[in-house]
Every structure is written in structure tokens, then in C-alpha cells.
Amino acid sequence: MTTLFDPIQIGDIALANRIVMAPLTRNRAIEGNKPGPLSVEYYRQRATAGLIVAEASPISPTAQGYLDTPGIWSTEQVAAWKAVTDAVHAEGGKIVLQLWHVGRVSHVSLLPAGEVPVSSTDKPANGATFTREGFTPVSKPRALRDDEIPALIEDYRKAARNAIAAGFDGVEIHAANTYLLEQFLRDSINDRSGPYGGSIENRARLLLEVVHAITGEIGAGRTGIRLSPQTLFTAPLDSDPQAVYGYVVEQLAPLGLAYLHVIEGDTGRTRTPDGTSVDYAALRRAFSGPWMINNCYNRDLAEKAVADGKADLVAFGRSFISNPDLVRRLRDGAPLNELRADKLYGGGAEGYTDYPTLAA
Ligand code: 8OZ
């Protein structure tokens, strides 16, 4: 019987166990949108994860939507991330970077002067973001022109190359949580005509072009992707999530990706939202490669999912924030530290690098 503690090869990356640290936005980047020394320590502390998916990182200055997130577009950022990957590798861990474009979930004060957020649409998202002034409603976006898409894909390709230069074992494409790639995917958001709007094939075109650009640059065996068919966050669901995400999974299946990471249900809230259902087992059957699941899993549910073959890997978010030695605690059945929810976004060491290990 397979357990969470068994090793696994995912594409080109060999993992010591199947427990993954989920990508987690913490808003502690230093000047220049770089991970600083505290972030090096934070990831080093969590290196016993089979895999760390480092926090969502904007691929360009235009891709940012929140204050103090660490990017992957500049040479200074590559150097700063190298300190993180070196620290994790020195502890025997593996780490990939989540590549992020927020699309319309942004505010003009976070973007280069004169820019507005870009999206599939010019209609604003439902929601607020965190700026220098605190929580602020998102800005009205402008719809990308079709002739701007090649440059956008080029930003993704360069970001993937930068991630490898920074020592990451690979990348995870952020196609979840109502950010740019989902703003194209969902018919509840995408109101375009032309090659990137209308049919499912057209709405999935950008996501698949990004995947092909990145796998062409760094190899499919170093590329993972994250999807969230039922997450509301800043927009309604697609009118037919099973069909849209089924198509995407079917297109991804032959590529030999390192893994597919699916958030089951509504991110951070529930795996079984009222009124909608998605057959995740059917999605999984359509994809032969490593299958990573996430959303409100505890030890028993995760153990069972891996034992039953429902998934190959389980990603933990909040419990990895508050337990740097989560792998050991799960193995030993030890109690978990309480999460300090008021320290999630921004600030310093408190609620970031000061959670105790069992050994301490
Ligand atoms: C929480 C706060 C800000 C950003 C996501 C990158 O939902 C995020 C995020 C989460 O994927």
C-alpha cells in the first residue's frame, strides 16, 4: 500500500515523499520584489516536504496584483531566489516556483506608471486586493488585444527560464484561483470573440500556448500546472466546469508534465461546495501522470487518498505555514501548531519563521 511517506519520481524530479508544501502568498518580499533573508529561512525550515511549491511569483511587472510579492522577471530576483533554492537543496529538499499573472486582480498603484491591469475582458473582478493603502477594490482592467498575446507568452517563457537559472527544480503554472489564465478559461469572465474567446478550445488556447512555450523552454518533466475548477474567489464558475477542465486535462495528458495539481472545491473553504459538483476522479482518469490534490486535507484524509490511489501527492497549505516540520508531525501523529491567521500576509518573522518544531 502506498503511503504519504513513500518516494516518488515526478517527471525529472525525484521526491523523498508525497507531502507537498502548497504555494502560499505571504507578502514579505523586500525592495525590488525579491525574497529576502527571512524568506530563505522560511523555505529552509520547510525543506523536508517532498516538494515545496514556492509562492506565486509575478512573471513581469504587469503581472503583479498584491503588495510585496516576489517576482521572477529581473536578474536581481533570480539572484535572490538562488539563495532560497540553495538553502532548500542543502537540506535535501526539492522546490519549484509558481509562475503567476494576476490579470485583472490588481490595482493601478501596484503596476508600472500608466498601466492598468490586463485581462480577457474589460469588466472588473469582484474583489479587493492588498495595496500600500490596505485592502482596496481592484481596478478596472483593459482587454488584451490578440496581437499582445505573443509578448505575454514570451514573458511566461522568460520567467520559466529565470526560475531554472535561479536553481528551481521546475515551475508550476498558476492556472487557478481566477487569475489571468482562468480569466481566459471561464465563460463567466471571458467575453471575447476571435481566437481566444467563445468555444472551450478558444478559451483554453492561451493556457495551452503558455504550457507549450514553457515545456519547450525547460522541458515537460520540470513543468507542473495548477487548476481550480470550482473556486469562486473573484468570479463565478464556468457554466460547465466538467467540460472545460476535462478538455484542458485531456490536452495536457500527452505532454509528459511533472504533475497536475488540482484544488478540489472552493480554495481554502470546502472540497464540496453547495450546488455544484465536479467529478475529479474522471479528470484524474484522463491524465496518466502524477496527480496532486489540495484543499483542506488533514492527515487521515491525505493518507486515505494516497492509499486508495485517488492521488499521488497531497499539498498542504495552512498546516505547512504553522508546522515547518509537518512531515515529521504527520509521520509521528504529533499535534499541530495553531495557525496565526493575522500574520498570514505581510509583516516580519512573527507568524512566518517563528513556528516551533517538535525538536525545539
Ligand atoms: C491569497 C492571497 C493572495 C494571493 C492564490 C496567489 O489564491 C494566491 C493568493 C492567495 O492563488
Residues whose N, C-alpha, C, O or C-beta is under 5 A from the ligand:
A	BS01	8OZ	T25 A56 N177
